[in-house]
Amino acid sequence: MGSLGPLQFNPLDLAQEAWNFQKRLADGTRVLGQVEDVEYGATAREEVWRDGKTVLYRFVGDRPVSGPPLLIVYALVNRPYMVDLQHDRSLVKGLLALGLDVYVVDWGYPDRSDRYLTLDDYINRYIDGAIDHLVEASGGPVNLLGVCQGGSFSLCYAALHPDKVRNLVTMVTPVDFQTPDNMLSGWVRELDVDLLVDAMGNIPADLMNASYLMLKPFRLNLQKYVGLVDTLDNPKAVEDFLRMEKWIFDSPDQAGEAFRDFIKQFYQGNAFVQGTASIGGQKVDLGFVDMPVLNIYAEQDHLVPPDASRALAGLVGSDDYTELGFKGGHIGIYVSSRAQREVPAAIHRWLAARQGD
């Protein structure tokens, strides 16, 4: 195979590129000065239930809704407004437009008083309390949509309380926490989580964010900011970028005991696959997840690789199990233009086909 030879650089071209870059920065400074503080949320919502810092919200759309409530359970590590980020990037808006009655659990921001909250509190107190409210209000079981870690929580809940869940949807949900391509798992399995929690109490959000960013250090710490320069003359693109940055760094601290238990049981013990999961002393047997299950995973997901989600197929007891692969990544499944076209419609079709069950 022949050599490509030495790279040739034209000094005049390099100088012109440097000038263009400086001009884009100067123009972008003026645009940034015109951009106001970005807000999130495309959809009005109303509080319908609360327990401490945990709040259940109902989304209020422009069209009538019907059918069982659809409750979204998000992860603890980020704020749930990712599912309703802005008007043209909103899973919630798409679901409401299709007539679904959509709710979300907002965990709030844990402080030192929450250090000793456990997985039992999150699953059998908060999720169960919210669902009991919805069951009482609607007269029947709910549809449950669990996202990422919230999907793992939803699997635990559905196994422990199958009579309260009509249909279960999981999105980018880790099930097998020890697939070979899971870099985050490889790191966490070597973590002395007892020492970490005993020393720190709650786990700081900044520590969590730094860990996630280092999974793709060049892409997430440098490349995206260099790419921002090319869009600085577009106020809409700048607002979209800043809104996403706001979400990324608006992360709650993690309640220490719940963090300890989740890491030890699932990342280090692979509890779903090994059949060892337990919440509040109750064994979690995914064989009791006998309601219809739709498992949506992202094909380019670096946080929850596809195989980590697809493992669910061999563990649940349901004879109505469906998988859907989305061409995108862990965040793109909520905010990309493809996601707006495909994901709400797929969830609606799947639920509608089981409405009479």
Rosetta blueprint (number, residue, H / E / L):
1 M L
2 G L
3 S L
4 L L
5 G L
6 P L
7 L L
8 Q L
9 F L
10 N L
11 P H
12 L H
13 D H
14 L H
15 A H
16 Q H
17 E H
18 A H
19 W H
20 N H
21 F H
22 Q H
23 K H
24 R H
25 L H
26 A H
27 D H
28 G H
29 T H
30 R H
31 V H
32 L H
33 G H
34 Q H
35 V L
36 E L
37 D L
38 V L
39 E L
40 Y L
41 G L
42 A L
43 T L
44 A E
45 R E
46 E E
47 E E
48 V E
49 W E
50 R E
51 D E
52 G L
53 K L
54 T E
55 V E
56 L E
57 Y E
58 R E
59 F E
60 V E
61 G L
62 D L
63 R L
64 P L
65 V L
66 S L
67 G L
68 P L
69 P E
70 L E
71 L E
72 I E
73 V E
74 Y L
75 A L
76 L L
77 V L
78 N L
79 R L
80 P H
81 Y H
82 M H
83 V H
84 D E
85 L E
86 Q E
87 H L
88 D L
89 R E
90 S E
91 L H
92 V H
93 K H
94 G H
95 L H
96 L H
97 A H
98 L L
99 G L
100 L L
101 D E
102 V E
103 Y E
104 V E
105 V E
106 D E
107 W L
108 G L
109 Y L
110 P L
111 D L
112 R H
113 S H
114 D H
115 R L
116 Y L
117 L L
118 T L
119 L H
120 D H
121 D H
122 Y H
123 I H
124 N H
125 R H
126 Y H
127 I H
128 D H
129 G H
130 A H
131 I H
132 D H
133 H H
134 L H
135 V H
136 E H
137 A H
138 S H
139 G L
140 G L
141 P L
142 V E
143 N E
144 L E
145 L E
146 G E
147 V E
148 C L
149 Q H
150 G H
151 G H
152 S H
153 F H
154 S H
155 L H
156 C H
157 Y H
158 A H
159 A H
160 L H
161 H L
162 P H
163 D H
164 K H
165 V E
166 R E
167 N E
168 L E
169 V E
170 T E
171 M E
172 V L
173 T L
174 P L
175 V L
176 D L
177 F L
178 Q L
179 T L
180 P L
181 D L
182 N L
183 M H
184 L H
185 S H
186 G H
187 W H
188 V H
189 R L
190 E L
191 L L
192 D L
193 V H
194 D H
195 L H
196 L H
197 V H
198 D H
199 A H
200 M H
201 G L
202 N L
203 I E
204 P L
205 A H
206 D H
207 L H
208 M H
209 N H
210 A H
211 S H
212 Y H
213 L H
214 M L
215 L L
216 K L
217 P H
218 F H
219 R H
220 L H
221 N H
222 L H
223 Q H
224 K H
225 Y H
226 V H
227 G H
228 L H
229 V H
230 D L
231 T L
232 L L
233 D L
234 N L
235 P H
236 K H
237 A H
238 V H
239 E H
240 D H
241 F H
242 L H
243 R H
244 M H
245 E H
246 K H
247 W H
248 I H
249 F H
250 D L
251 S L
252 P L
253 D L
254 Q E
255 A L
256 G H
257 E H
258 A H
259 F H
260 R H
261 D H
262 F H
263 I H
264 K H
265 Q H
266 F H
267 Y H
268 Q H
269 G L
270 N L
271 A H
272 F H
273 V H
274 Q H
275 G L
276 T L
277 A L
278 S E
279 I E
280 G L
281 G L
282 Q E
283 K E
284 V L
285 D L
286 L H
287 G H
288 F H
289 V L
290 D L
291 M L
292 P L
293 V E
294 L E
295 N E
296 I E
297 Y E
298 A E
299 E L
300 Q L
301 D L
302 H L
303 L L
304 V L
305 P L
306 P H
307 D H
308 A H
309 S H
310 R H
311 A H
312 L H
313 A H
314 G H
315 L L
316 V L
317 G L
318 S L
319 D L
320 D L
321 Y E
322 T E
323 E E
324 L E
325 G E
326 F E
327 K L
328 G L
329 G L
330 H L
331 I L
332 G H
333 I H
334 Y H
335 V H
336 S L
337 S H
338 R H
339 A H
340 Q H
341 R H
342 E H
343 V H
344 P H
345 A H
346 A H
347 I H
348 H H
349 R H
350 W H
351 L H
352 A H
353 A H
354 R L
355 Q L
356 G L
357 D L
